[in-house]
């Protein structure tokens, strides 16, 4: 599954909660074998791209409720040439950034919507993706010496990696509705906040509530009952320990460094939880 010209795909977006620094820990708590790989909160897809580079995928289904994010994946998979052409025309300029930010993304073509997403993500403040209650992207312009919003080689490698991937814009329960025995689901929901100031769930209007986390926990139990192996990541906070205080789950405390935070001190190393629930035949 190597890409042409030996370019291997890597995440093409910055993403709050991206899992690049947790890959080793996640793989240590993955099933040894699986059929279809499901990821219901794909974000920047760090684990998916790692599995692809290591040639450990048979079939993959990537999903997210963020429609602009999934459309960006679709555009790169199906219209990479046009996305690259558009990005090559975009200047790194505050006025252009603010003009592009104000455009209604749903009035744009698929490729234009994806190019807008990538450009704003790579040139906006601190690499944040954040929308307000009306669903409008509201991150201010960032200051970088030379932001790499056009990485043609990687975008083409990503397109190749996504060629046979099914992409779903759906809530997590719908995204996993057809997961079956022998499959593996990795779930990386917006984390339960560590404090009042650390809550960041604005990937789509409405956020992600504690009730959503309870529904996700219940879905994990149902998946394991169907023979699906589950790996989930979340914050190492009492509320999450209480949520997953059930014999079906094993909780592993790991250390990770935050990569996106408004304050430098907020990027310090923290503990996180990796939670697993495996059917007996796939226990690792």
Residue frames relative to the residue before (quaternion, step in Angstrom):
aa qw qx qy qz dx dy dz
X 1.0000 0.0000 0.0000 0.0000 0.00 0.00 0.00
X 0.3203 0.7561 -0.5125 0.2510 3.60 1.14 0.48
X 0.4481 -0.6977 0.4953 0.2591 3.56 -1.06 0.75
X 0.6515 -0.5211 0.3773 0.4020 3.53 -1.26 0.46
X 0.8327 0.1702 -0.1683 0.4994 3.55 -1.23 0.71
X 0.5610 -0.6631 0.3599 0.3407 3.57 1.19 0.62
X 0.4389 0.6503 -0.4885 0.3818 3.60 1.17 0.54
X 0.1747 -0.7974 0.5733 0.0709 3.55 -0.65 1.13
X 0.4925 -0.7000 0.4259 0.2932 3.60 -0.84 0.92
X 0.0301 -0.7575 0.6519 0.0162 3.50 -1.20 0.67
X 0.6941 -0.4643 0.3074 0.4563 3.64 -1.13 0.30
X 0.2799 -0.7848 0.5376 0.1293 3.54 -0.93 0.95
X 0.7089 0.3676 -0.2489 0.5480 3.59 1.31 0.04
X 0.4007 -0.6101 0.6075 0.3135 3.52 -1.28 0.43
X 0.0272 0.8241 -0.5636 0.0491 3.59 -0.96 0.75
X 0.4593 -0.6605 0.5187 0.2895 3.55 -0.86 0.97
X 0.8020 0.2172 -0.1761 0.5279 3.59 -0.70 1.04
X 0.3196 0.7528 -0.5133 0.2601 3.60 1.21 0.28
X 0.3922 -0.7923 0.4406 0.1559 3.56 -0.95 0.90
X 0.2627 0.7970 -0.5151 0.1744 3.62 1.16 0.35
X 0.7238 0.4405 -0.2503 0.4684 3.60 0.95 -0.84
X 0.6915 0.4541 -0.2828 0.4854 3.60 1.24 -0.13
X 0.3479 0.7806 -0.4763 0.2068 3.58 1.28 -0.03
X 0.6732 0.5082 -0.3145 0.4355 3.60 0.78 -0.97
X 0.6769 0.4848 -0.2912 0.4712 3.56 0.92 -0.89
X 0.6437 0.5186 -0.3292 0.4565 3.58 0.98 -0.78
X 0.6729 0.4852 -0.3031 0.4690 3.59 0.91 -0.85
X 0.6124 0.5486 -0.3499 0.4489 3.58 1.12 -0.58
X 0.7570 0.3006 -0.1712 0.5543 3.57 1.22 -0.45
X 0.4416 0.6575 -0.4663 0.3939 3.53 1.08 0.86
X 0.5590 -0.5722 0.4497 0.3974 3.61 -1.13 0.39
X 0.5520 -0.6398 0.4087 0.3449 3.63 -0.99 0.69
X 0.7880 0.0850 -0.0327 0.6089 3.58 1.14 -0.63
X 0.0886 0.7864 -0.6087 0.0569 3.57 -1.10 0.63
X 0.4762 -0.6533 0.5112 0.2919 3.54 -1.29 0.42
X 0.8192 0.0174 0.0221 0.5728 3.61 -0.01 -1.25
X 0.2856 -0.7390 0.5899 0.1558 3.54 -1.02 0.89
X 0.1037 -0.7872 0.6075 0.0248 3.55 -0.81 1.08
X 0.0243 0.7578 -0.6520 -0.0060 3.54 -1.09 0.78
X 0.2099 -0.8501 0.4779 0.0697 3.56 -0.34 1.30
X 0.7262 0.2370 -0.1883 0.6172 3.60 1.31 -0.16
X 0.0865 -0.8932 0.4330 0.0854 3.55 0.71 1.10
X 0.1542 -0.8077 0.5584 0.1098 3.65 0.97 -0.63
X 0.7784 -0.2790 0.2086 0.5223 3.60 -0.72 -1.00
X 0.5052 -0.7279 0.3829 0.2613 3.58 1.27 0.34
X 0.2041 0.8273 -0.5110 0.1134 3.62 1.12 0.47
X 0.6900 0.4642 -0.2988 0.4681 3.60 0.87 -0.86
X 0.6160 0.5439 -0.3461 0.4527 3.60 0.98 -0.76
X 0.6975 0.4665 -0.2916 0.4592 3.59 0.77 -0.98
X 0.6168 0.5241 -0.3566 0.4666 3.60 1.04 -0.62
X 0.6584 0.4992 -0.3152 0.4668 3.59 0.88 -0.88
X 0.6311 0.5244 -0.3327 0.4648 3.58 1.03 -0.73
X 0.6647 0.5033 -0.3111 0.4561 3.58 0.87 -0.92
X 0.7108 0.4346 -0.2483 0.4941 3.58 1.07 -0.73
X 0.3918 -0.7513 0.4481 0.2848 3.59 1.35 0.08
X 0.4068 0.7171 -0.4623 0.3266 3.54 0.94 0.96
X 0.6047 0.5718 -0.3492 0.4305 3.60 1.23 0.25
X 0.2388 -0.7187 0.6323 0.1630 3.53 -1.12 0.77
X 0.7692 -0.1046 0.1338 0.6160 3.54 0.85 -1.08
X 0.0888 -0.8100 0.5793 0.0203 3.57 -1.01 0.81
X 0.1010 -0.7452 0.6572 0.0511 3.52 -1.17 0.79
X 0.0756 -0.8047 0.5888 -0.0094 3.55 -0.59 1.20
X 0.0072 0.8213 -0.5669 0.0637 3.55 -0.83 0.99
X 0.0846 0.7515 -0.6537 0.0283 3.51 -1.35 0.34
X 0.4765 -0.6610 0.4961 0.2998 3.55 -1.18 0.53
X 0.5594 0.5863 -0.3860 0.4408 3.58 1.27 -0.24
X 0.3275 -0.7997 0.4727 0.1726 3.56 -0.21 1.32
X 0.6500 0.5108 -0.3332 0.4534 3.61 0.96 -0.76
X 0.6252 0.5358 -0.3384 0.4556 3.57 1.04 -0.72
X 0.6907 0.4645 -0.2909 0.4718 3.59 0.80 -0.96
X 0.6296 0.5194 -0.3421 0.4657 3.60 1.02 -0.68
X 0.6108 0.5365 -0.3565 0.4604 3.59 1.09 -0.61
X 0.6298 0.5068 -0.3272 0.4892 3.58 0.98 -0.79
X 0.6640 0.5094 -0.3116 0.4500 3.60 0.88 -0.91
X 0.6624 0.5126 -0.3152 0.4462 3.56 0.91 -0.87
X 0.6578 0.4870 -0.3222 0.4758 3.59 0.95 -0.80
X 0.6484 0.5207 -0.3234 0.4515 3.58 0.96 -0.80
X 0.8218 0.3085 -0.1111 0.4660 3.57 0.80 -1.07
X 0.8080 0.1863 -0.0698 0.5546 3.61 1.13 -0.56
X 0.0869 0.8508 -0.5144 0.0629 3.58 0.99 0.81
X 0.6246 0.5552 -0.3544 0.4195 3.62 0.91 -0.82
X 0.6987 0.4705 -0.2776 0.4618 3.58 0.88 -0.94
X 0.6194 0.5290 -0.3455 0.4661 3.60 1.02 -0.73
X 0.6630 0.5006 -0.2977 0.4702 3.58 0.93 -0.91
X 0.6367 0.5330 -0.3315 0.4479 3.59 0.95 -0.84
X 0.6678 0.5017 -0.3005 0.4604 3.57 0.92 -0.89
X 0.6689 0.5027 -0.3081 0.4528 3.59 0.85 -0.94
X 0.6272 0.5496 -0.3379 0.4363 3.59 1.05 -0.70
X 0.6854 0.4775 -0.2763 0.4753 3.59 1.20 -0.48
X 0.6061 0.5943 -0.3529 0.3936 3.60 1.22 -0.36
X 0.2896 -0.7556 0.5593 0.1802 3.63 -0.80 0.97
X 0.4234 -0.6454 0.5544 0.3111 3.55 -1.23 0.41
X 0.3037 0.7497 -0.4937 0.3194 3.50 0.02 1.37
X 0.5289 -0.6608 0.4269 0.3184 3.59 -0.86 0.95
X 0.6643 0.5089 -0.3177 0.4459 3.60 0.85 -0.94
X 0.6540 0.4971 -0.3188 0.4729 3.59 0.96 -0.84
X 0.6224 0.5509 -0.3333 0.4450 3.57 0.99 -0.88
X 0.7119 0.4574 -0.2704 0.4591 3.56 0.77 -1.02
X 0.6225 0.5265 -0.3390 0.4694 3.57 1.08 -0.66
X 0.6748 0.4819 -0.2939 0.4753 3.58 0.93 -0.89
X 0.6260 0.5502 -0.3353 0.4394 3.58 1.02 -0.79
X 0.6952 0.4894 -0.2780 0.4471 3.59 1.00 -0.78
X 0.5380 0.6310 -0.4174 0.3719 3.60 1.16 -0.28
X 0.4695 -0.6361 0.5336 0.3004 3.54 -1.17 0.66
X 0.3701 -0.7673 0.4734 0.2240 3.59 -0.33 1.22
X 0.6766 0.5058 -0.3032 0.4410 3.60 1.08 -0.65
X 0.6008 0.5108 -0.3736 0.4884 3.57 1.29 0.07
X 0.6054 0.5611 -0.3369 0.4530 3.57 1.33 -0.07
X 0.5732 -0.5486 0.4657 0.3919 3.55 -1.29 0.25
X 0.6951 -0.4607 0.3352 0.4384 3.58 -1.26 0.26
X 0.6883 0.4727 -0.2902 0.4675 3.60 0.84 -0.94
X 0.6444 0.5156 -0.3227 0.4634 3.60 1.00 -0.78
X 0.6362 0.5276 -0.3249 0.4598 3.56 1.02 -0.79
X 0.6665 0.4951 -0.2972 0.4716 3.58 0.99 -0.84
X 0.6490 0.5048 -0.3249 0.4673 3.60 0.91 -0.85
X 0.6254 0.5280 -0.3314 0.4693 3.58 1.01 -0.77
X 0.6534 0.5200 -0.3146 0.4514 3.58 0.88 -0.93
X 0.6881 0.4788 -0.2899 0.4618 3.60 0.81 -0.98
X 0.6648 0.5137 -0.3092 0.4457 3.58 0.89 -0.93
X 0.6868 0.4726 -0.2907 0.4694 3.59 0.81 -0.97
X 0.6391 0.5358 -0.3231 0.4475 3.58 1.03 -0.78
X 0.7509 0.4104 -0.2204 0.4681 3.58 0.89 -0.90
X 0.7515 0.3570 -0.2151 0.5114 3.61 1.17 -0.34
X 0.5557 0.6064 -0.3921 0.4119 3.60 1.26 -0.16
X 0.7076 -0.4859 0.3163 0.4040 3.54 -1.28 0.42
X 0.8857 -0.0383 -0.0075 0.4627 3.54 -0.83 1.12
X 0.5797 -0.6334 0.3709 0.3538 3.59 1.15 0.44
X 0.3743 0.7501 -0.4752 0.2673 3.57 1.16 0.48
X 0.1272 -0.6927 0.6907 0.1643 3.51 -1.34 0.43
X 0.1825 0.7858 -0.5618 0.1832 3.56 -0.48 1.19
X 0.0781 -0.7840 0.6144 0.0406 3.56 -0.99 0.86
X 0.4588 -0.6614 0.5136 0.2970 3.55 -1.23 0.48
X 0.7543 -0.4044 0.2533 0.4509 3.58 -1.25 -0.06
X 0.6555 0.4797 -0.3121 0.4928 3.56 1.22 -0.34
X 0.5460 -0.6425 0.3839 0.3764 3.56 1.28 0.07
X 0.5077 0.6600 -0.4119 0.3701 3.59 1.25 0.29
X 0.4751 -0.6671 0.5035 0.2755 3.57 -0.89 1.01
X 0.0001 0.8561 -0.5137 0.0569 3.60 -0.60 1.08
X 0.3600 0.7257 -0.5050 0.2980 3.60 1.09 0.67
X 0.4179 -0.7171 0.4899 0.2668 3.65 -0.84 0.87
X 0.6823 -0.4830 0.3761 0.3997 3.53 -1.36 0.29
X 0.2940 -0.7573 0.5593 0.1650 3.57 -1.03 0.80
X 0.3485 -0.7190 0.5595 0.2205 3.55 -1.27 0.34
X 0.1293 0.7823 -0.5912 0.1476 3.56 -0.43 1.26
X 0.5443 -0.6121 0.4530 0.3520 3.56 -1.15 0.52
X 0.7980 -0.1206 0.1279 0.5765 3.57 0.81 -0.97
X 0.1009 -0.8304 0.5458 0.0482 3.60 0.31 1.22
X 0.3024 -0.7742 0.5342 0.1539 3.57 -0.89 0.97
X 0.0549 0.8189 -0.5663 0.0759 3.54 0.33 1.25
X 0.7061 0.3179 -0.2562 0.5786 3.58 1.25 -0.21
X 0.1202 0.7482 -0.6369 0.1418 3.53 -0.47 1.31
X 0.2045 -0.8499 0.4725 0.1127 3.52 0.38 1.30
X 0.6594 0.5187 -0.3308 0.4320 3.60 0.84 -0.90
X 0.6903 0.4642 -0.2945 0.4704 3.59 0.89 -0.86
X 0.6371 0.5276 -0.3457 0.4431 3.60 0.94 -0.76
X 0.6561 0.4846 -0.3200 0.4820 3.59 1.02 -0.70
X 0.6271 0.5174 -0.3345 0.4766 3.59 1.08 -0.67
X 0.6273 0.5216 -0.3255 0.4779 3.58 1.05 -0.77
X 0.6306 0.5361 -0.3355 0.4499 3.59 0.95 -0.83
X 0.6587 0.4967 -0.3070 0.4745 3.57 0.99 -0.82
X 0.6509 0.5193 -0.3192 0.4524 3.59 0.97 -0.83
X 0.7212 0.4417 -0.2388 0.4773 3.58 1.08 -0.74
X 0.3894 0.7798 -0.4480 0.1990 3.58 1.24 -0.26
X 0.8019 0.2416 -0.1174 0.5336 3.60 0.91 -0.87
X 0.4745 0.6755 -0.4315 0.3636 3.58 1.27 0.32
X 0.3231 -0.7068 0.5921 0.2134 3.56 -1.08 0.76
X 0.1594 -0.7908 0.5887 0.0519 3.56 -0.81 1.07
X 0.0616 -0.8126 0.5795 -0.0112 3.55 -0.83 1.02
X 0.1886 -0.7222 0.6515 0.1356 3.56 -0.97 0.88
X 0.3568 0.7327 -0.4799 0.3248 3.54 -0.11 1.30
X 0.5599 -0.5471 0.4781 0.3983 3.59 -1.21 0.36
X 0.6862 -0.5296 0.3021 0.3967 3.57 -1.16 0.57
X 0.6574 0.5152 -0.3408 0.4315 3.62 0.93 -0.73
X 0.6657 0.4769 -0.3011 0.4886 3.58 1.00 -0.78
X 0.6272 0.5593 -0.3367 0.4249 3.59 1.02 -0.80
X 0.7654 0.3599 -0.1717 0.5051 3.58 1.09 -0.74
X 0.3350 0.7997 -0.4606 0.1898 3.58 1.28 0.10
X 0.7789 0.3300 -0.1849 0.5001 3.61 1.00 -0.71
X 0.3433 0.7248 -0.5254 0.2842 3.63 1.18 0.33
X 0.1196 -0.8273 0.5488 -0.0045 3.54 -0.84 1.04
X 0.7436 -0.3970 0.2908 0.4525 3.54 -1.33 0.20
X 0.7719 0.3154 -0.2619 0.4859 3.56 -0.92 0.98
X 0.5978 0.5534 -0.3670 0.4491 3.60 1.27 -0.17
X 0.2691 -0.7358 0.5962 0.1756 3.56 -1.34 0.26
X 0.1189 -0.7832 0.6084 0.0468 3.55 -0.89 1.00
X 0.1074 -0.7571 0.6409 0.0674 3.56 -0.88 0.99
X 0.0952 -0.8147 0.5718 -0.0145 3.55 -0.74 1.13
X 0.0157 0.7971 -0.5995 0.0710 3.56 -0.68 1.15
X 0.0226 -0.8434 0.5368 -0.0024 3.61 0.47 1.16
X 0.6371 -0.4365 0.4178 0.4786 3.58 -1.26 0.07
X 0.4720 -0.7317 0.4186 0.2582 3.55 -0.71 1.10
X 0.5319 -0.5401 0.5351 0.3730 3.52 -1.29 0.47
X 0.4631 -0.7219 0.4266 0.2872 3.65 -0.65 1.01
X 0.4648 -0.6691 0.5143 0.2678 3.52 -1.17 0.73
X 0.7867 0.0032 0.0310 0.6166 3.56 1.18 -0.60
X 0.7005 -0.4549 0.3317 0.4386 3.56 -1.28 0.09
X 0.7223 0.4473 -0.2462 0.4665 3.58 1.05 -0.70
X 0.6823 0.5097 -0.2984 0.4308 3.60 1.17 -0.28
X 0.4456 0.7037 -0.4601 0.3075 3.60 1.24 -0.03
X 0.1269 0.7756 -0.6092 0.1060 3.59 -0.77 1.03
X 0.2128 0.7808 -0.5571 0.1861 3.55 -0.15 1.30
X 0.4462 0.7412 -0.4168 0.2790 3.58 1.24 0.28
X 0.2147 0.7737 -0.5589 0.2069 3.57 0.78 1.03
X 0.7645 -0.0064 -0.0036 0.6446 3.56 1.28 -0.43
X 0.6565 -0.5323 0.3348 0.4166 3.62 -1.11 0.56
X 0.7458 0.3974 -0.2905 0.4488 3.56 -1.02 0.81
X 0.3110 -0.7915 0.4823 0.2103 3.57 1.21 -0.40
X 0.4588 -0.6353 0.5444 0.2992 3.54 -1.31 -0.44
X 0.2115 -0.8376 0.4989 0.0696 3.56 -0.36 1.28
X 0.6712 -0.4618 0.3798 0.4382 3.54 -1.33 0.12
X 0.6119 0.5361 -0.3549 0.4607 3.59 1.05 -0.64
X 0.6108 0.5325 -0.3471 0.4720 3.60 1.07 -0.68
X 0.6436 0.5102 -0.3218 0.4711 3.59 1.00 -0.79
X 0.6344 0.5134 -0.3337 0.4719 3.61 1.03 -0.70
X 0.6473 0.5028 -0.3210 0.4745 3.60 0.97 -0.79
X 0.6318 0.5251 -0.3327 0.4630 3.57 1.05 -0.75
X 0.6295 0.5309 -0.3259 0.4644 3.58 0.98 -0.83
X 0.6681 0.4947 -0.2980 0.4692 3.58 0.94 -0.90
X 0.6287 0.5242 -0.3345 0.4670 3.57 1.06 -0.72
X 0.6152 0.5480 -0.3484 0.4471 3.59 1.00 -0.77
X 0.6468 0.5100 -0.3169 0.4703 3.58 0.96 -0.84
X 0.6580 0.5022 -0.3102 0.4676 3.57 0.98 -0.82
X 0.6362 0.5325 -0.3319 0.4490 3.60 0.99 -0.79
X 0.6583 0.4954 -0.3153 0.4709 3.57 0.88 -0.88
X 0.6268 0.5369 -0.3334 0.4557 3.56 1.06 -0.68
X 0.6842 0.4422 -0.2739 0.5111 3.58 1.23 -0.46
X 0.6042 -0.5958 0.3484 0.3984 3.58 1.26 0.09
X 0.4975 0.6409 -0.4275 0.3987 3.58 1.27 0.34
X 0.3557 -0.7092 0.5665 0.2227 3.58 -0.95 0.88
X 0.1306 -0.8085 0.5729 0.0318 3.58 -0.92 0.94
X 0.0094 -0.7394 0.6732 0.0106 3.54 -1.10 0.87
X 0.0173 -0.8112 0.5824 -0.0500 3.56 -0.79 1.05
X 0.1713 -0.7717 0.6023 0.1114 3.57 -1.07 0.71
X 0.1148 0.7767 -0.6122 0.0940 3.54 -1.13 0.70
X 0.6753 -0.4837 0.3626 0.4225 3.56 -1.31 0.04
X 0.4249 -0.6705 0.5475 0.2649 3.54 -1.19 0.65
X 0.3309 0.7163 -0.5282 0.3137 3.54 0.29 1.36
X 0.6747 -0.5327 0.3171 0.4005 3.61 -1.10 0.59
X 0.6315 0.5540 -0.3487 0.4156 3.61 0.96 -0.79
X 0.6735 0.4770 -0.3042 0.4758 3.59 0.99 -0.76
X 0.6107 0.5328 -0.3518 0.4684 3.60 0.99 -0.74
X 0.6633 0.4979 -0.3070 0.4667 3.58 0.95 -0.85
X 0.6267 0.5528 -0.3338 0.4362 3.59 0.97 -0.84
X 0.8020 0.2879 -0.1209 0.5093 3.57 0.90 -0.96
X 0.3733 0.6938 -0.5085 0.3476 3.55 1.16 0.66
X 0.3990 0.6748 -0.4849 0.3877 3.52 0.41 1.35
X 0.5888 -0.6198 0.3752 0.3584 3.64 -0.93 0.77
X 0.6165 0.5709 -0.3571 0.4081 3.61 1.10 -0.52
X 0.7400 0.4229 -0.2122 0.4780 3.59 1.14 -0.61
X 0.1623 -0.7288 0.6544 0.1194 3.51 -1.25 0.65
X 0.2049 -0.7962 0.5627 0.0863 3.57 -0.79 1.05
X 0.0929 -0.7906 0.6052 0.0058 3.56 -0.85 1.06
X 0.2433 -0.7604 0.5849 0.1433 3.60 -0.73 1.04
X 0.0015 0.7938 -0.6064 0.0462 3.57 -0.78 1.06
X 0.4102 -0.6921 0.5355 0.2570 3.54 -1.26 0.36
X 0.0267 0.7940 -0.6049 0.0540 3.55 -1.03 0.84
X 0.3231 -0.7242 0.5729 0.2069 3.55 -1.22 0.51
X 0.4216 -0.6944 0.5254 0.2531 3.54 -0.87 0.97
X 0.2528 -0.7883 0.5444 0.1351 3.57 -0.99 0.82
X 0.7632 0.2418 -0.1577 0.5781 3.60 1.20 -0.37
X 0.2953 0.7105 -0.5957 0.2305 3.54 -0.72 1.14
X 0.5385 -0.6430 0.4308 0.3331 3.57 -0.98 0.77
X 0.7548 0.2987 -0.1740 0.5575 3.57 1.06 -0.74
X 0.5628 -0.6258 0.4179 0.3418 3.56 -0.98 0.84
X 0.6500 0.5228 -0.3302 0.4418 3.59 0.97 -0.79
X 0.6108 0.5633 -0.3460 0.4357 3.59 1.21 -0.43
X 0.6384 0.5216 -0.3296 0.4601 3.59 1.27 -0.10
X 0.3776 0.7367 -0.4826 0.2858 3.57 1.23 0.31
X 0.6378 -0.5220 0.3985 0.4024 3.54 -1.31 0.29
X 0.0474 -0.7858 0.6166 -0.0081 3.55 -0.98 0.92
X 0.4518 -0.6384 0.5259 0.3343 3.55 -1.28 0.14
X 0.0860 -0.7682 0.6331 0.0410 3.54 -1.15 0.73
X 0.4051 -0.6951 0.5367 0.2543 3.53 -1.32 0.22
X 0.1002 -0.7085 0.6917 0.0973 3.50 -1.18 0.74
X 0.1238 -0.8084 0.5755 0.0020 3.54 -0.64 1.18
X 0.0663 -0.8160 0.5742 0.0129 3.57 -0.78 0.97
X 0.0159 0.7498 -0.6614 -0.0024 3.49 -1.28 0.57
X 0.0161 0.8299 -0.5524 0.0768 3.55 -0.34 1.27
X 0.4823 -0.6030 0.5369 0.3399 3.57 -1.09 0.65
X 0.6799 -0.5271 0.3046 0.4088 3.65 -1.02 0.62
X 0.6876 0.5080 -0.3004 0.4231 3.61 0.88 -0.86
X 0.7633 0.3563 -0.2052 0.4983 3.63 1.14 -0.48
X 0.3005 0.7730 -0.5110 0.2260 3.59 1.20 0.34
X 0.2604 -0.7780 0.5565 0.1314 3.56 -0.93 0.96
